[in-house]
Amino acid sequence: MVQNDKICCLVDPIPSNNSFLFSVTVPAKITESFFKLATERQQSTMNPFGFKKGLAPLSYIQEHFKTPMISHLKDLGLKFFGINTLLQQIRNQKIVIVGTPQLQDIQVDAFGSATYTFQGYTPKELYMQSWKYLPFKATPRKKYRDIDKQVLSFLQDEENLGKTHDPSKGIKIGDWVCFQAWIVDQKNNPVFDQHAANVWLKIGDEEPDLDFQKSFLGKKIGDRFMTDISSFQNYFCENSSANYTFVIQIQDIVPYHSFSFDLFKNYFKIKTHKDLLTKMTEVFSFSNDISQRRSIAHEALGIIIKKNHIVLPEESIATQKRCIVQDLQFKPDFMVYKMDPQFENHVNNMAKRQLLDGVVAEFIGFQDNIAVSHNDIKTILQLTQRPRLKDFLYFPFIKSQLNGQEFPIEHESLHNFCLREKSVNHIIHHLTKK
C-alpha cells in the first residue's frame, strides 16, 4: 500500500452516516528517520539517572522515552504531512465536506508507519439545480458623495505608501511570507529533501512575534537559512523537549507597504479604472453596519440555498454551534446574549447558515472547476492587510494567532479558503451580469 517514502491518503465512504474516513499514512522510512533524529536530540539534552548529560546510550533513550517520543512524532507528522495531504485529497476528489474534517485517531509505531485518521461529514441530501439564471437584484450602493471621495483617498494613500516600499530591504513587519521548512539532522542535512512543510506566516508586530522577526526580517525571496527558534519548535512539535534545527527557504513575499492593484484587478477581472472605483465602492458603502459587498455575497448565497435542497448532518451542526459559542465567550456582552430566550435558536440558525454557505461555495467551486493560482492566494493575503478591504472576503479568515503570536498557516488550508472565496466571486458575477 505504502511504498518507499510515498505518503498516501485512502478514502473510505461510510454511507450509513453520510461521512468519509480519510487515512493519511506516512511510511516507515520517514517515521524511522524522525524517530532516530528525535532519539539523538533527546540524548543530547537529557540527563537520566546514572548517566552524564549527553552520554546515555541511544538504546536506553529509545527504551525509556519511547512513549513521549511517539507522542511527539504524532504532532510532528500531523503538521508536516497530515493536514496538507488530507486537504489535497479532498479537493482532488471533489468531496464536499460540511464544516472541517475532525481528527479521530493517530496510530504510530516508532519502527513502522504512522496513520492519521480523519472523519468528514457530507450533506445528507444535496440537490443543486441550475443557479446561474436565478432572479437576483444586488444590493445597491449608498448615494453618499463622500463614499467616492473615500475611495479616491484610499487609492491615493496606497499609492503614497507604495512609494515607501523598497524590495531590496527584504521582509518587513506586516508582510506575509511563503516558505518551505525542513528539519535537519546533526550534520545540518534535511532529514527528507522531498518532504518539506509548505506554509505562510505573517510577520507580526507584537512582543510574542519577536522570535519570528529575528529570523525573517531582512530576508529576501530565495534566501535559505537555519534556525532553532522556539516558535518553530512550538508550532511543529510542542509536545517534545527535543530542540530541532530547521532549514528555511523563502519562496515568496506579500509586502504590507505595497498593495498590488494588478493582482487585485486580475482577481476580480477588472479592466478599467472606472470598474476599479466601482469595485472599491463595495467595501466603502455601508447600510446598517454591513458593507455592500458583504450584503451582495450573503444574499447571493442565500437565494441559492433557498432555491435548492440541502440537508445538513446533525453532527456538523452541533460542532459548528460549539465553535460559535466559544467565539462568543470572548465578546464583552456574551452574558447578555446568553440570557436572551432566543439565544439557542439564534446560534442554531447561525450555525446552519455558515455551514450551508460553505457547502454551496465548495460544491459550485468543484462543479465549475474553479482553479486557484498562487497569485489568487497572494491577493487574498493582501486583502487581509487592509482593514477596509477585508470585507471582500466573505468567509472568516483562517485563525493565524495563538496566545497573541502569529503562527504559520498550512498552504493547503489557504488554498481551500481561496477556493471558497473565488466561488463566491464566481456566483456574484453570474447572478449580477444579467
C-alpha positions as CSV (number, residue, x, y, z in Angstrom):
1,M,0.0,0.0,0.0
2,V,2.7,2.5,1.0
3,Q,6.0,2.1,-0.8
4,N,9.3,3.8,-0.1
5,D,8.7,7.3,1.1
6,K,5.4,8.0,-0.6
7,I,2.7,9.5,1.6
8,C,-0.8,8.2,0.8
9,C,-4.3,9.1,1.7
10,L,-7.0,6.4,1.5
11,V,-10.7,7.5,1.3
12,D,-13.4,5.2,2.7
13,P,-17.1,6.3,2.3
14,I,-19.4,5.4,5.2
15,P,-22.9,5.6,3.6
16,S,-24.7,4.8,6.9
17,N,-23.9,8.2,8.4
18,N,-23.0,10.3,5.3
19,S,-19.4,10.6,6.1
20,F,-15.9,9.7,4.9
21,L,-12.9,8.3,6.7
22,F,-9.6,9.7,5.4
23,S,-6.5,7.8,6.4
24,V,-3.2,9.6,5.8
25,T,-0.3,7.1,6.0
26,V,3.3,8.2,6.5
27,P,5.6,5.3,5.6
28,A,8.1,3.7,7.9
29,K,11.1,5.1,6.0
30,I,10.0,8.6,7.2
31,T,8.9,7.7,10.7
32,E,12.1,5.8,11.3
33,S,14.2,8.8,10.3
34,F,12.3,11.2,12.5
35,F,12.4,8.7,15.4
36,K,16.2,8.4,15.0
37,L,16.6,12.1,15.0
38,A,14.3,12.6,18.0
39,T,16.4,10.0,19.9
40,E,19.6,11.7,19.1
41,R,18.2,15.1,20.1
42,Q,16.9,13.6,23.4
43,Q,20.2,12.1,24.1
44,S,22.0,15.4,23.8
45,T,19.6,17.2,26.2
46,M,18.6,14.6,28.8
47,N,20.4,13.7,32.0
48,P,18.8,10.4,33.1
49,F,19.8,8.9,36.4
50,G,23.1,7.0,36.3
51,F,24.4,8.8,33.1
52,K,26.1,12.1,32.5
53,K,24.3,14.5,30.3
54,G,24.5,13.6,26.6
55,L,26.1,10.2,27.4
56,A,23.1,7.9,27.8
57,P,23.1,5.2,25.1
58,L,20.7,5.6,22.2
59,S,19.2,2.2,23.1
60,Y,18.5,3.4,26.6
61,I,16.7,6.6,25.3
62,Q,14.7,4.5,22.9
63,E,13.6,2.1,25.6
64,H,12.8,4.5,28.4
65,F,11.4,7.5,26.4
66,K,9.7,5.8,23.6
67,T,6.2,6.8,24.7
68,P,6.7,10.6,24.8
69,M,8.7,10.5,21.6
70,I,6.0,8.6,19.8
71,S,3.5,11.3,21.1
72,H,5.9,13.9,19.7
73,L,6.0,12.2,16.3
74,K,2.2,12.2,16.1
75,D,2.2,16.0,16.4
76,L,5.2,16.5,14.1
77,G,3.7,14.3,11.4
78,L,0.3,16.0,11.6
79,K,1.8,19.4,10.9
80,F,4.3,18.2,8.3
81,F,2.2,15.8,6.3
82,G,-1.2,15.0,7.7
83,I,-3.2,18.2,7.2
84,N,-1.8,19.2,3.8
85,T,-2.2,15.6,2.4
86,L,-5.8,15.4,3.7
87,L,-6.9,18.7,2.1
88,Q,-5.3,17.9,-1.2
89,Q,-7.1,14.6,-1.4
90,I,-10.5,16.1,-0.5
91,R,-10.0,18.7,-3.2
92,N,-8.7,16.3,-5.8
93,Q,-11.7,14.0,-5.4
94,K,-14.1,17.0,-5.2
95,I,-15.7,15.8,-1.9
96,V,-17.9,18.4,-0.3
97,I,-17.3,18.3,3.5
98,V,-19.7,20.1,5.9
99,G,-17.5,22.1,8.2
100,T,-14.0,20.8,8.9
101,P,-12.8,17.2,9.0
102,Q,-12.1,16.1,12.5
103,L,-9.0,14.1,13.6
104,Q,-10.2,10.8,15.0
105,D,-7.1,8.7,15.7
106,I,-3.4,8.6,15.3
107,Q,-1.5,5.3,15.2
108,V,2.3,5.5,15.3
109,D,4.8,2.7,15.5
110,A,8.3,4.0,16.0
111,F,9.6,1.4,13.7
112,G,6.7,1.3,11.3
113,S,4.2,3.6,9.6
114,A,2.1,6.3,11.0
115,T,-1.6,6.7,10.2
116,Y,-3.7,9.8,10.8
117,T,-7.5,9.1,10.5
118,F,-9.9,12.0,9.9
119,Q,-13.7,11.9,9.6
120,G,-15.6,14.4,7.5
121,Y,-19.4,14.6,7.1
122,T,-21.1,15.3,3.8
123,P,-24.6,16.7,3.3
124,K,-27.3,14.1,4.0
125,E,-29.0,15.4,0.9
126,L,-27.7,17.8,-1.8
127,Y,-29.7,18.5,-4.9
128,M,-28.4,21.6,-6.8
129,Q,-30.3,22.8,-9.9
130,S,-29.1,25.4,-12.3
131,W,-28.4,28.5,-10.3
132,K,-26.8,30.9,-12.8
133,Y,-30.2,32.3,-14.0
134,L,-32.0,32.7,-10.7
135,P,-33.6,36.1,-10.3
136,F,-31.3,38.3,-8.3
137,K,-31.1,42.0,-7.5
138,A,-27.9,43.1,-6.0
139,T,-27.8,45.5,-3.0
140,P,-27.3,49.0,-4.4
141,R,-24.6,51.3,-3.2
142,K,-25.4,54.3,-1.0
143,K,-25.6,57.5,-2.9
144,Y,-23.4,59.5,-0.5
145,R,-20.9,61.7,-2.2
146,D,-18.3,61.2,0.4
147,I,-18.1,57.5,-0.5
148,D,-16.4,58.3,-3.8
149,K,-14.1,60.7,-2.0
150,Q,-13.1,58.0,0.5
151,V,-12.3,55.6,-2.4
152,L,-10.1,58.1,-4.2
153,S,-8.4,59.0,-0.9
154,F,-7.8,55.3,-0.2
155,L,-6.2,54.8,-3.7
156,Q,-4.0,57.9,-3.2
157,D,-2.9,56.7,0.3
158,E,-2.0,53.3,-1.2
159,E,0.0,54.9,-4.0
160,N,1.9,57.0,-1.5
161,L,2.5,54.0,0.8
162,G,3.8,52.0,-2.2
163,K,6.4,54.7,-2.9
164,T,8.0,53.9,0.5
165,H,8.4,50.2,-0.3
166,D,12.0,49.1,-1.1
167,P,12.1,45.4,-2.1
168,S,15.9,45.4,-1.6
169,K,15.4,45.7,2.2
170,G,13.7,42.3,2.2
171,I,10.9,41.2,4.6
172,K,9.4,43.8,6.9
173,I,6.8,43.8,9.7
174,G,3.3,43.2,8.3
175,D,4.5,41.2,5.3
176,W,3.2,37.7,4.5
177,V,6.0,35.2,3.8
178,C,5.7,31.9,1.9
179,F,8.4,29.4,2.8
180,Q,9.4,25.8,3.0
181,A,10.7,24.3,6.2
182,W,12.8,21.1,6.7
183,I,14.0,19.6,9.9
184,V,17.8,18.9,9.7
185,D,19.9,16.2,11.4
186,Q,23.0,16.6,13.5
187,K,25.0,17.4,10.4
188,N,22.5,20.0,9.3
189,N,21.3,17.9,6.4
190,P,17.5,17.9,5.7
191,V,16.0,14.7,7.1
192,F,13.9,14.3,3.9
193,D,14.6,16.6,1.0
194,Q,11.4,15.6,-0.8
195,H,9.1,16.4,2.2
196,A,9.1,20.0,3.3
197,A,6.4,21.8,5.2
198,N,4.8,24.5,2.9
199,V,3.5,27.3,5.0
200,W,2.6,31.0,5.1
201,L,3.4,33.3,8.0
202,K,2.5,36.9,8.8
203,I,5.3,38.9,10.4
204,G,3.5,40.4,13.4
205,D,4.5,43.5,15.4
206,E,3.7,42.3,18.9
207,E,6.2,41.2,21.6
208,P,5.4,37.5,21.1
209,D,6.4,37.8,17.5
210,L,10.0,38.8,18.2
211,D,11.2,35.2,17.6
212,F,9.9,35.2,14.0
213,Q,11.0,38.8,13.5
214,K,14.6,37.9,14.3
215,S,14.6,35.0,11.8
216,F,12.8,36.6,8.9
217,L,13.2,40.4,8.9
218,G,15.5,41.5,6.1
219,K,15.4,38.1,4.3
220,K,14.6,38.0,0.5
221,I,13.0,35.6,-1.9
222,G,15.4,32.7,-2.5
223,D,17.2,33.1,0.8
224,R,17.9,29.9,2.7
225,F,18.9,29.9,6.4
226,M,18.9,27.7,9.5
227,T,17.1,28.5,12.7
228,D,16.3,26.8,16.1
229,I,13.9,29.4,17.5
230,S,11.4,28.1,20.0
231,S,8.5,29.4,17.9
232,F,9.1,26.8,15.2
233,Q,9.5,24.2,17.9
234,N,6.2,25.2,19.4
235,Y,4.4,25.1,16.1
236,F,5.6,21.8,14.7
237,C,6.2,19.7,17.8
238,E,5.1,21.4,21.1
239,N,5.0,18.1,22.9
240,S,8.7,17.4,22.7
241,S,11.6,18.6,24.8
242,A,14.0,18.0,21.9
243,N,15.2,21.1,20.3
244,Y,15.3,20.8,16.5
245,T,17.0,22.9,13.9
246,F,15.1,23.9,10.7
247,V,16.2,25.0,7.3
248,I,14.0,27.7,5.9
249,Q,13.7,28.5,2.1
250,I,11.9,31.8,1.3
251,Q,9.5,31.3,-1.6
252,D,7.5,34.5,-1.9
253,I,6.6,37.7,-0.1
254,V,3.3,39.7,0.0
255,P,4.6,43.1,1.2
256,Y,2.5,45.2,3.5
257,H,3.8,48.5,2.2
258,S,3.0,47.8,-1.5
259,F,-0.6,46.9,-2.4
260,S,-0.6,45.3,-5.8
261,F,-3.6,46.6,-7.8
262,D,-2.5,44.4,-10.7
263,L,-3.2,41.3,-8.5
264,F,-6.4,42.9,-7.3
265,K,-7.7,43.7,-10.8
266,N,-6.8,40.3,-12.1
267,Y,-8.5,38.5,-9.2
268,F,-11.8,40.5,-9.7
269,K,-11.5,40.6,-13.6
270,I,-11.3,44.4,-13.6
271,K,-10.4,46.0,-16.9
272,T,-10.9,49.8,-16.5
273,H,-10.2,52.5,-13.9
274,K,-13.9,53.1,-13.6
275,D,-14.5,49.4,-12.8
276,L,-11.8,49.6,-10.2
277,L,-13.6,52.6,-8.5
278,T,-16.9,50.8,-8.7
279,K,-15.4,47.6,-7.1
280,M,-13.8,49.6,-4.3
281,T,-17.0,51.3,-3.5
282,E,-18.5,47.9,-2.5
283,V,-16.5,48.0,0.8
284,F,-17.0,51.7,1.4
285,S,-20.7,51.7,1.0
286,F,-22.4,50.6,4.3
287,S,-26.0,50.1,5.4
288,N,-26.8,49.1,9.0
289,D,-23.1,48.4,9.6
290,I,-23.0,45.9,6.7
291,S,-20.9,46.7,3.6
292,Q,-22.5,46.5,0.1
293,R,-20.0,43.7,-0.8
294,R,-20.9,41.5,2.2
295,S,-24.6,42.1,1.7
296,I,-24.4,41.1,-2.0
297,A,-22.5,37.9,-1.1
298,H,-24.8,37.0,1.7
299,E,-27.9,37.5,-0.5
300,A,-26.4,35.7,-3.5
301,L,-25.6,32.6,-1.5
302,G,-28.9,32.9,0.3
303,I,-31.0,32.7,-2.8
304,I,-29.1,29.6,-4.0
305,I,-29.7,28.0,-0.6
306,K,-33.4,28.8,-0.7
307,K,-33.9,27.5,-4.2
308,N,-32.2,24.2,-3.7
309,H,-32.4,21.2,-1.3
310,I,-29.6,20.8,1.2
311,V,-29.9,18.8,4.4
312,L,-27.0,19.0,6.8
313,P,-25.9,16.3,9.2
314,E,-26.7,17.0,12.9
315,E,-23.2,16.2,13.9
316,S,-21.8,19.0,11.9
317,I,-24.4,21.5,13.1
318,A,-23.6,20.6,16.8
319,T,-19.8,21.1,16.1
320,Q,-20.4,24.4,14.5
321,K,-22.7,25.6,17.3
322,R,-19.9,24.8,19.8
323,C,-17.4,26.8,17.8
324,I,-19.8,29.8,17.6
325,V,-20.4,29.8,21.4
326,Q,-16.6,29.5,22.1
327,D,-16.1,32.6,19.9
328,L,-18.9,34.5,21.6
329,Q,-17.5,33.9,25.0
330,F,-14.7,36.4,24.2
331,K,-17.3,39.1,23.5
332,P,-17.9,41.6,26.3
333,D,-21.7,41.2,26.0
334,F,-21.7,37.4,26.0
335,M,-23.7,37.0,29.2
336,V,-26.3,39.4,27.8
337,Y,-26.6,37.4,24.6
338,K,-26.9,34.2,26.5
339,M,-29.8,35.5,28.7
340,D,-31.8,36.1,25.5
341,P,-34.6,33.4,25.4
342,Q,-33.8,33.1,21.6
343,F,-30.1,32.6,22.2
344,E,-30.1,28.9,21.3
345,N,-32.3,29.4,18.3
346,H,-30.0,32.2,17.0
347,V,-26.9,30.1,17.4
348,N,-28.6,27.2,15.7
349,N,-29.7,29.3,12.7
350,M,-26.3,30.9,12.5
351,A,-24.5,27.5,12.5
352,K,-26.8,26.2,9.8
353,R,-26.3,29.3,7.6
354,Q,-22.5,29.2,8.0
355,L,-22.3,25.6,7.0
356,L,-24.7,26.0,4.1
357,D,-22.6,28.9,2.8
358,G,-19.5,26.7,2.8
359,V,-21.3,23.7,1.1
360,V,-22.7,25.9,-1.7
361,A,-19.3,27.6,-2.3
362,E,-17.4,24.3,-2.4
363,F,-20.0,22.5,-4.5
364,I,-20.1,25.2,-7.1
365,G,-16.3,25.5,-7.0
366,F,-15.9,21.8,-7.7
367,Q,-18.8,21.7,-10.2
368,D,-17.5,24.6,-12.3
369,N,-13.8,23.6,-12.0
370,I,-12.7,26.8,-10.4
371,A,-8.9,26.9,-10.2
372,V,-6.8,28.6,-7.6
373,S,-3.4,30.1,-8.6
374,H,-0.6,31.3,-6.4
375,N,-1.4,34.9,-7.3
376,D,-5.0,34.3,-6.1
377,I,-3.6,33.3,-2.7
378,K,-1.4,36.4,-2.7
379,T,-4.4,38.6,-3.4
380,I,-6.4,37.0,-0.6
381,L,-3.5,37.7,1.8
382,Q,-3.0,41.3,0.8
383,L,-6.7,41.9,1.4
384,T,-6.2,40.8,5.0
385,Q,-3.6,43.5,5.4
386,R,-6.1,46.3,4.9
387,P,-9.0,46.6,7.5
388,R,-11.4,48.1,5.0
389,L,-10.6,45.6,2.2
390,K,-11.2,42.6,4.5
391,D,-14.9,42.9,3.6
392,F,-14.0,41.5,0.1
393,L,-13.6,38.2,2.0
394,Y,-16.9,36.6,2.8
395,F,-15.8,33.7,5.0
396,P,-14.0,34.2,8.3
397,F,-10.2,34.1,7.6
398,I,-8.2,31.3,9.0
399,K,-7.1,31.8,12.6
400,S,-3.4,32.6,12.5
401,Q,-2.7,33.6,16.1
402,L,-2.0,31.6,19.2
403,N,-1.7,33.4,22.5
404,G,-1.2,36.7,20.7
405,Q,1.5,35.4,18.4
406,E,1.3,35.0,14.7
407,F,1.8,31.3,13.7
408,P,2.2,29.6,10.3
409,I,-0.7,28.6,8.2
410,E,-0.6,25.4,6.0
411,H,-0.5,26.2,2.3
412,E,-3.4,23.8,1.6
413,S,-5.6,25.5,4.2
414,L,-5.1,28.8,2.4
415,H,-5.7,27.1,-1.0
416,N,-9.1,25.8,0.2
417,F,-10.1,29.1,1.7
418,C,-9.2,30.8,-1.6
419,L,-11.3,28.3,-3.5
420,R,-14.4,29.2,-1.4
421,E,-13.8,32.9,-1.9
422,K,-13.3,32.5,-5.7
423,S,-16.6,30.6,-5.8
424,V,-18.4,33.5,-4.1
425,N,-16.9,35.9,-6.7
426,H,-18.0,33.4,-9.4
427,I,-21.5,33.3,-8.0
428,I,-21.9,37.0,-7.8
429,H,-20.5,37.5,-11.3
430,H,-23.1,35.2,-12.9
431,L,-26.1,36.4,-10.8
432,T,-25.4,40.1,-11.4
433,K,-24.4,40.1,-15.1
434,K,-27.9,39.6,-16.4
